[in-house]
Amino acid sequence: MSTSRTRRRRWPLRLGIAVVIVLLLPVPWLHVVSHDPLGTAWRLNGRLRVNDEVVDPPGRWTWLAVGRPALVGEVLRNLVIPPDPPPVDMRSQSAALTPALAEPAAAAVGLRHAGVEIPLGLLVEVYEPLVEGLPERAVLTELEGIPLTDREAWEQANSELVVLPEVAPGDDEVALGAPGQVSFQTATGGAFVVDRDERGLPYRVVRTLDTAPPTLDARIAFAVTEALPVDWFRELSLGSSHGLMVALTTYAHVAEGDLAAGRHIAGTGGIQGDGAVVAIGGLPAKAEAARRAGADVLFFPASQALLLEDFEAGSMTLVPVATLGEAIGWLVGPTA
């Protein structure tokens, strides 16, 4: 009898503990970035795998993130008191930002700089149509009759979008001022021909990503997600700000010598197929995370140098770079 009573007394306590645990669990598909975001430093070498080979060059290599997953308790609270800014649902984000595409692309750039022959494709995404009747979001496969197979094809197609000269009303050459048209096809089979102006494509946002061939796989492996029987965590967007470090670490793994030379190398920045380093978000918070982690060197996009103009780096060396080649050159050159 006493044992039965004891069990009855314990179940509310156990239920309460279970509820607390659930409320403290992260919701991995929601991403929180506040007005004063949290920066985090993550070890990259030993966690990056390219075609099942562990990328682990000498030294310590770190990539930087900003924000965190929301907790279940936060999500419930937000239903009553909406936060500002609200969490971002990463399941609805750009395909170009998903690790399944962004990480192999960045690894391919690093391998190409190391002399490995790897062809690159191209993904073109468009958002927020400026003309009624167009899909809200689409992946373009053809523009002006040109298949968008790579960056060169994209540039050729864009060269066809020549802005027509302006013609004043009443001018004899009114035909020159007639609105132009742009034709494109989407991955879902849609074909569109619409009027255009100086904007070219009738979308507010156009995002491109040089893509790796399907035979090249690259991923950052975490023990927790690797142990799960499903792979859907991989499809959640981490953004593309770790592209520079994925490319640099992959290059360092393939190239001969010790590029780190005993230093802790941290960095952030997107990467294009030609090695150009592009701007990212949350740079000051990421720089603080690198400093807290004890990084000796911080690579970041040169186009954002003003954001760190007043940053107190301490013993950490700030290195703005415009290309992957500049980062490699800094590590192997006389500066090192």
C-alpha positions in Angstrom: 0.0 0.0 0.0 2.7 2.4 1.0 4.6 1.6 -2.3 1.5 2.4 -4.3 1.1 5.7 -2.5 4.7 6.6 -3.1 4.4 6.0 -6.8 1.3 8.2 -7.0 3.2 11.0 -5.2 6.1 10.7 -7.6 4.4 10.9 -10.9 3.5 14.6 -10.7 7.2 15.3 -10.0 8.3 13.2 -12.9 5.8 14.8 -15.2 7.0 18.2 -14.1 10.6 17.3 -14.8 9.6 16.0 -18.2 7.7 19.2 -19.0 10.7 21.3 -18.0 13.1 19.2 -20.2 10.8 19.6 -23.2 10.5 23.4 -22.7 14.3 23.6 -22.7 14.8 21.6 -25.9 15.9 23.6 -28.9 13.8 23.9 -32.0 16.4 23.3 -34.7 14.4 24.7 -37.7 14.0 28.1 -36.0 16.9 30.6 -35.8 17.0 33.5 -33.4 19.1 36.6 -34.2 18.4 39.5 -31.8 19.4 43.1 -32.1 22.5 42.2 -30.1 23.2 38.7 -31.5 25.2 36.0 -29.9 28.3 35.0 -31.8 29.6 31.4 -31.6 32.9 29.9 -32.7 32.9 26.3 -34.0 35.8 24.0 -34.6 36.0 23.1 -38.3 38.9 20.8 -38.8 38.1 17.3 -38.0 34.4 18.0 -38.4 34.4 18.7 -42.1 34.1 15.7 -44.3 34.6 15.7 -48.1 33.5 12.5 -49.8 33.7 10.8 -46.4 37.3 11.9 -45.9 37.9 13.8 -42.7 39.4 17.3 -43.5 41.9 17.9 -40.7 44.9 20.1 -41.6 47.5 21.0 -39.1 46.5 23.7 -36.7 43.2 24.9 -35.4 40.6 26.2 -37.9 37.3 27.8 -36.7 34.2 29.0 -38.4 31.9 31.6 -36.9 28.1 31.7 -36.6 25.6 34.2 -35.1 22.3 33.5 -33.4 20.9 30.3 -31.9 18.0 27.9 -32.1 14.9 29.0 -30.2 13.8 26.9 -27.2 10.4 25.2 -27.1 9.5 27.4 -24.1 10.4 30.5 -26.1 8.3 29.5 -29.0 5.3 29.0 -26.8 5.9 32.4 -25.1 6.3 34.0 -28.5 2.7 33.0 -29.4 1.5 35.3 -26.7 4.2 38.0 -26.8 5.6 38.3 -30.4 9.3 38.9 -30.3 11.1 41.6 -32.3 12.7 40.4 -34.5 10.8 37.1 -34.8 12.7 33.7 -35.2 13.4 32.7 -38.8 12.0 29.5 -40.1 15.0 27.9 -41.8 12.9 25.4 -43.7 11.6 28.2 -45.9 14.9 29.8 -46.6 16.9 29.9 -49.8 18.1 26.6 -51.3 21.4 28.3 -52.0 21.9 28.6 -48.2 21.2 25.0 -47.3 24.3 23.0 -46.2 23.5 20.3 -48.8 24.5 22.8 -51.6 26.5 25.5 -49.9 29.1 23.3 -48.2 30.0 21.1 -51.3 30.2 24.3 -53.3 32.7 25.9 -50.9 34.7 22.7 -50.7 34.8 22.6 -54.5 36.3 26.1 -54.5 39.0 25.1 -52.1 39.9 22.0 -54.2 40.0 24.0 -57.4 42.4 26.4 -55.8 44.5 23.4 -54.9 44.6 22.3 -58.5 41.9 19.7 -58.5 39.8 19.8 -61.7 36.1 20.2 -60.6 33.4 21.7 -62.9 30.9 24.1 -61.3 27.3 24.4 -62.1 24.9 27.2 -61.1 21.8 27.7 -59.1 19.7 30.9 -59.7 17.0 31.7 -57.3 14.5 34.6 -57.5 12.2 36.1 -54.9 9.6 38.7 -54.5 8.2 39.2 -58.0 7.7 42.8 -59.3 5.1 41.6 -61.8 1.7 40.0 -61.1 1.3 36.4 -62.1 4.8 35.2 -61.4 5.7 32.6 -58.7 6.7 34.1 -55.4 9.9 32.1 -55.4 11.5 30.1 -58.3 14.7 28.5 -59.5 15.5 29.6 -63.0 16.8 27.1 -65.5 16.8 29.2 -68.6 17.1 32.9 -69.3 16.6 34.6 -72.7 16.8 31.1 -74.3 20.1 30.3 -72.7 20.3 27.3 -70.3 21.8 28.5 -67.0 24.3 25.7 -66.7 27.2 27.7 -65.2 28.3 31.2 -64.3 29.5 31.9 -67.9 26.0 31.1 -69.2 24.4 33.4 -66.6 26.7 36.3 -67.6 25.9 35.7 -71.3 22.2 35.6 -70.6 22.4 38.8 -68.6 24.2 40.5 -71.4 21.1 40.0 -73.5 19.1 42.1 -71.1 20.1 45.4 -72.7 18.3 48.4 -71.3 16.4 50.2 -74.1 17.1 53.9 -74.6 14.6 56.4 -73.1 12.5 58.2 -75.7 10.7 61.4 -75.0 6.9 61.5 -75.7 6.2 62.7 -79.3 9.6 61.6 -80.6 9.6 60.2 -84.1 11.4 57.1 -83.0 8.8 56.0 -80.6 9.5 52.3 -81.4 12.8 52.6 -79.6 11.0 53.3 -76.4 8.7 50.3 -76.5 9.0 48.2 -73.4 11.4 45.3 -73.7 10.6 41.7 -72.6 12.4 39.0 -70.7 11.8 35.3 -71.1 12.8 32.6 -68.6 11.9 29.1 -67.5 11.8 27.7 -64.0 12.7 24.3 -62.6 9.1 23.4 -62.1 8.5 23.7 -65.9 7.0 27.2 -65.9 7.7 29.4 -68.9 7.3 33.2 -68.7 7.6 36.2 -71.0 7.0 39.5 -69.3 7.7 43.1 -69.8 10.9 44.5 -68.2 12.5 47.8 -67.5 16.0 48.7 -66.2 15.7 46.0 -63.5 16.1 43.2 -66.1 14.6 40.2 -64.3 11.2 41.1 -62.7 12.2 40.1 -59.2 13.4 42.1 -56.3 15.9 39.5 -55.1 18.1 37.4 -57.3 20.5 35.0 -55.6 23.1 32.8 -57.4 25.3 29.9 -56.2 28.1 28.1 -58.0 27.3 24.5 -57.3 29.5 21.4 -57.0 28.8 18.3 -59.1 26.6 15.6 -57.5 29.6 13.4 -57.0 31.2 15.8 -54.5 29.7 15.7 -51.0 30.9 17.9 -48.2 29.3 18.3 -44.8 30.1 19.5 -41.3 29.4 16.6 -39.0 28.2 17.0 -35.4 28.1 14.0 -33.1 24.4 14.7 -32.2 23.1 14.9 -35.8 25.3 12.0 -36.9 23.8 9.7 -34.3 20.2 10.4 -35.5 18.6 7.9 -37.8 17.4 10.7 -40.1 19.2 13.2 -42.3 16.7 16.1 -42.4 18.8 18.2 -40.0 21.2 18.7 -42.9 18.6 20.5 -44.9 18.2 23.2 -42.3 19.9 26.4 -43.4 23.1 27.5 -41.7 23.6 30.3 -44.1 26.6 30.7 -46.4 28.9 32.7 -44.1 31.1 29.7 -43.4 31.9 29.3 -47.1 35.3 31.0 -46.9 36.5 28.8 -44.0 35.2 25.6 -45.6 37.1 26.5 -48.8 40.2 27.5 -46.9 40.3 24.4 -44.7 39.7 22.1 -47.7 42.6 23.8 -49.5 44.9 23.6 -46.4 44.1 19.9 -46.2 45.0 19.2 -49.8 48.0 21.5 -50.1 51.4 20.5 -48.8 52.8 22.2 -45.7 51.4 23.6 -42.5 49.5 26.8 -43.4 48.3 27.5 -39.8 51.9 27.3 -38.5 50.7 26.6 -35.0 48.1 29.4 -35.1 44.4 29.3 -34.4 42.8 30.5 -37.7 39.2 31.8 -37.6 37.2 33.3 -40.3 33.8 34.2 -41.8 32.6 35.2 -45.3 30.6 33.8 -48.2 32.5 32.3 -51.2 31.8 32.4 -54.9 33.0 30.0 -57.6 35.9 32.3 -58.6 37.1 32.6 -55.0 35.6 36.0 -54.3 34.7 36.5 -50.7 31.3 38.1 -50.2 29.7 40.0 -47.3 27.9 38.3 -44.4 25.7 39.3 -41.4 26.6 39.7 -37.8 30.3 40.4 -38.3 31.0 42.3 -35.0 29.4 39.5 -33.0 31.4 36.9 -34.9 34.6 38.8 -34.3 33.8 38.9 -30.6 33.3 35.1 -30.7 36.6 34.6 -32.4 38.4 36.7 -29.8 36.7 34.8 -26.9 37.8 31.6 -28.5 41.4 32.7 -28.5 41.9 33.0 -32.3 45.2 34.3 -33.5 43.9 35.4 -36.9 40.5 36.4 -38.2 39.8 36.5 -41.9 36.7 38.4 -42.9 35.3 40.1 -46.1 37.3 43.1 -47.1 34.1 44.8 -48.2 33.0 45.0 -44.6 36.2 46.3 -43.1 34.5 49.5 -41.7 32.4 47.3 -39.4 35.5 46.3 -37.5 37.2 49.7 -37.6 36.7 50.3 -33.9 36.8 46.7 -32.8 39.3 45.9 -30.0 40.9 42.7 -31.3 43.5 42.4 -28.6 46.2 39.9 -29.7 44.1 38.7 -32.6 45.2 39.9 -36.1 42.3 41.1 -38.3 42.8 40.2 -42.0 40.3 41.6 -44.5 40.3 39.6 -47.7 38.6 40.0 -51.0 39.4 36.5 -52.3 40.3 33.1 -51.1 43.6 33.5 -52.9 44.4 36.6 -50.6 43.7 34.5 -47.5 46.0 31.7 -48.8 48.7 34.2 -49.7 48.6 35.8 -46.3 49.1 32.5 -44.6 52.0 31.4 -46.8 53.5 34.8 -47.5 56.0 37.0 -45.7 53.2 38.4 -43.5 53.0 35.0 -41.8 
